[in-house]
Amino acid sequence: MLNTVSYDGPGDVPLLIAHGLFGSARNWNVIARRLSQHVPVLAVDMRNHGFSFHDPVHTYAAMADDLAQVIAAHGGRAHVLGHSMGGKAAMVLALGQPELVAQLVVVDIAPMAYAHSQLPMVDAMQAVDLSTVVRRSDADAQLSASVPEAALRAFLLQSLDLGTTPAAWRLNLPALAAQMPDIMGFPDVSGRYVGPTSFICGQRSDYVRPEHDATIRGLFPQVEFTEIANAGHWVHAEAPEPFLTALVSKLRF
């Protein structure tokens, strides 16, 4: 079972949040607490991330089954929100087991294969000499040559565990590297999800493009699109207030 952080809220049907690649439930803490004013919230660590189990398999079918287990343990039905990798897992869940999904929110990702790879990030983290890391700043200094963006380094370093000797990544980096083609792709799935569906995208992101529209509408015929101004791929982190406003307006509790 995935590590799950629960936030009490009104209602019987919870909102399940699935984070993106290299993320964790803690990345959604502020958003989850705000949303718990409206609905119970379950934020999970996806497999090979955070405090969840490590496994050599990191396919979307496996991730969708993980989410289904969490939903089954919390009443059997949930609103499901997924960002990036988590959004693809949420889509596969909704397409394969629609009875579990009261409504679907996909944040800045499409049901498509992408050409770019996140292997350079995996390589950068694996190159850190953890035996010399005492403070997060030690790892930050080592990452800086290959990951020049300070904000991206800070995001990656949230998955560094300084409570072990030596320090360790909470990410299963070998599995993520081996399964990167699956992570960047999207499985050939049958079926449609005809429930309420929202795609919330960043205006400055190119992850959801006009040419994806027909595929998205074919799989999710009730889809509605919302664009968040001045936000990129990490919509919820870059524009949290507009994102929350859009999300609350779309969700039907």
C-alpha positions in Angstrom: 0.0 0.0 0.0 1.2 3.5 -0.8 2.2 5.8 2.0 -0.8 8.1 2.4 -1.1 11.4 4.3 -4.8 12.0 5.3 -6.4 15.4 5.9 -9.8 15.3 7.5 -12.6 17.3 5.8 -16.3 17.3 5.2 -18.0 14.7 3.1 -17.7 11.0 2.5 -15.9 10.9 -0.8 -12.2 11.9 -0.5 -10.0 13.6 -3.0 -6.9 11.6 -3.9 -3.8 13.5 -5.0 -1.1 11.8 -7.0 2.2 13.7 -7.5 4.6 13.9 -10.4 8.0 12.4 -11.1 10.6 13.0 -8.3 7.8 14.5 -6.1 6.0 13.3 -3.0 2.9 13.8 -0.9 4.7 16.6 1.0 4.9 18.7 -2.1 1.1 19.0 -2.0 0.8 19.7 1.8 -0.3 23.4 1.5 -2.8 22.6 -1.3 -4.1 19.6 0.5 -4.7 21.5 3.7 -6.6 24.2 1.9 -8.7 21.7 0.0 -9.5 19.8 3.2 -11.9 22.8 4.0 -14.1 21.3 1.3 -13.4 17.5 1.2 -11.3 14.8 2.9 -7.9 14.7 1.2 -5.5 11.7 0.7 -2.1 12.6 -0.6 0.1 9.6 -1.6 3.7 8.9 -2.2 3.8 7.1 -5.5 5.8 3.8 -5.7 9.5 4.4 -5.7 9.0 7.9 -4.2 8.9 9.3 -0.7 8.0 6.8 2.0 6.3 4.3 -0.3 7.8 1.0 -1.3 10.5 0.5 -3.9 9.8 -1.9 -6.8 11.6 -2.5 -10.1 8.2 -2.1 -11.9 7.2 1.5 -12.5 4.5 1.2 -15.2 1.3 3.2 -15.4 -0.7 0.0 -15.0 1.1 -0.7 -11.8 0.7 2.9 -10.5 -3.0 2.9 -11.4 -3.5 -0.3 -9.4 -1.7 1.3 -6.4 -4.1 4.2 -6.5 -7.0 1.7 -6.8 -5.8 0.0 -3.6 -5.8 3.3 -1.7 -9.3 4.1 -2.9 -10.5 0.7 -1.9 -9.1 1.2 1.6 -10.9 4.6 1.9 -14.5 3.8 0.9 -14.2 2.6 -2.7 -14.7 5.8 -4.6 -12.7 9.1 -4.8 -12.2 12.3 -6.7 -8.8 11.8 -8.3 -6.3 14.6 -9.1 -2.9 13.8 -10.7 -0.1 16.0 -11.8 2.3 15.0 -14.6 3.3 11.4 -13.9 0.6 11.2 -11.4 -1.8 12.6 -13.9 -1.0 9.8 -16.4 -1.5 7.2 -13.6 -4.9 8.9 -12.7 -6.0 8.8 -16.4 -5.1 5.1 -16.6 -7.0 4.4 -13.4 -10.1 6.3 -14.7 -10.0 4.5 -18.1 -9.5 1.1 -16.6 -11.6 1.3 -13.4 -14.0 4.2 -13.9 -16.3 3.0 -11.1 -13.6 4.1 -8.6 -13.4 7.7 -9.9 -16.1 10.2 -9.0 -14.4 12.9 -11.1 -10.9 13.3 -12.6 -8.6 16.3 -12.5 -5.4 16.1 -14.7 -2.8 18.8 -14.1 -0.6 19.8 -17.0 -0.1 16.5 -18.8 -1.7 14.7 -21.8 -2.3 11.0 -22.5 0.6 11.1 -24.9 4.2 9.9 -25.2 6.8 12.7 -24.7 10.1 12.9 -26.5 12.1 14.5 -23.7 13.6 12.4 -20.9 14.3 13.0 -17.2 17.3 10.7 -17.2 19.7 13.7 -16.8 18.0 14.4 -13.4 18.4 10.8 -12.4 22.1 10.9 -13.4 22.7 14.1 -11.5 21.2 12.7 -8.3 23.1 9.4 -8.7 26.3 11.3 -9.2 26.1 12.9 -5.7 28.6 11.4 -3.3 26.3 10.8 -0.4 29.1 9.8 1.9 30.2 13.4 2.0 26.7 14.9 2.6 25.9 16.1 6.1 23.7 19.0 5.2 21.3 19.6 2.3 23.6 22.4 1.2 26.4 19.8 0.6 24.2 17.9 -1.9 23.0 21.2 -3.4 26.6 22.2 -4.1 27.3 18.9 -5.9 24.1 19.2 -7.9 24.7 22.8 -9.0 27.0 21.9 -11.9 24.5 19.7 -13.6 21.3 21.3 -12.4 21.8 25.1 -12.5 18.2 26.0 -11.6 18.1 26.6 -7.9 14.4 26.0 -7.7 14.7 22.6 -9.4 17.6 21.6 -7.1 15.4 22.5 -4.1 12.6 20.3 -5.4 14.9 17.4 -6.0 16.5 17.8 -2.6 13.2 17.4 -0.8 13.7 13.7 -1.6 17.0 13.5 0.2 16.9 11.7 3.6 19.5 13.2 6.0 18.4 10.9 8.8 20.4 8.0 7.6 24.2 7.4 7.6 25.2 8.0 4.9 22.4 10.2 3.6 20.1 8.5 1.0 17.6 9.4 -1.7 14.1 8.3 -1.0 13.7 7.9 -4.7 14.4 4.5 -6.3 16.7 6.0 -8.8 17.8 2.7 -10.5 14.2 1.7 -11.1 13.2 5.2 -12.4 16.2 5.2 -14.8 15.3 1.7 -16.1 11.7 2.5 -16.6 12.1 6.0 -18.0 10.7 5.0 -21.4 7.5 3.9 -19.7 7.3 7.0 -17.6 7.7 9.3 -20.6 5.2 7.2 -22.6 1.6 6.4 -22.3 0.1 2.9 -22.5 -2.2 1.7 -25.2 -5.4 1.5 -23.2 -9.0 0.9 -24.2 -12.1 2.4 -22.9 -13.3 5.9 -22.1 -14.0 7.8 -18.9 -17.3 9.6 -19.3 -17.3 11.2 -15.8 -16.6 14.8 -15.1 -13.0 15.6 -16.2 -10.9 18.7 -15.9 -7.5 19.4 -17.4 -5.8 22.3 -15.6 -2.8 23.6 -17.5 -0.1 26.2 -17.2 -0.1 29.0 -19.8 3.7 28.8 -20.1 3.8 25.0 -20.3 3.9 23.0 -23.5 2.9 19.7 -22.1 -0.7 20.0 -23.3 -0.8 21.3 -26.8 -3.6 21.9 -29.3 -2.7 18.8 -31.3 -3.5 16.7 -28.2 -7.1 17.9 -28.1 -8.7 15.2 -30.2 -7.0 12.4 -28.3 -8.0 13.9 -24.9 -11.6 14.4 -26.0 -11.8 10.9 -27.4 -10.8 9.4 -24.1 -12.6 11.9 -21.8 -15.6 13.2 -23.7 -16.8 15.4 -20.7 -13.5 17.2 -20.4 -13.2 20.9 -19.6 -9.9 22.8 -20.0 -8.7 25.6 -17.7 -5.5 27.6 -18.4 -3.7 29.2 -15.5 -2.0 32.5 -16.4 1.8 33.0 -15.8 2.3 29.3 -14.7 4.4 26.6 -16.2 4.4 22.9 -15.7 4.4 23.0 -11.9 1.1 24.9 -11.9 0.2 24.3 -8.3 3.5 25.6 -7.0 3.9 28.5 -9.4 0.4 29.9 -9.1 -1.2 28.3 -6.0 -4.0 30.8 -5.5 -5.3 30.8 -9.1 -4.8 27.0 -9.2 -6.9 26.5 -6.0 -9.6 28.9 -7.3 -9.9 27.0 -10.6 -9.8 23.6 -8.8 -12.5 24.4 -6.3 -14.7 25.8 -9.1 -14.3 22.6 -11.1 -14.7 20.0 -8.4 -18.2 18.8 -7.7 -18.3 17.7 -4.0 
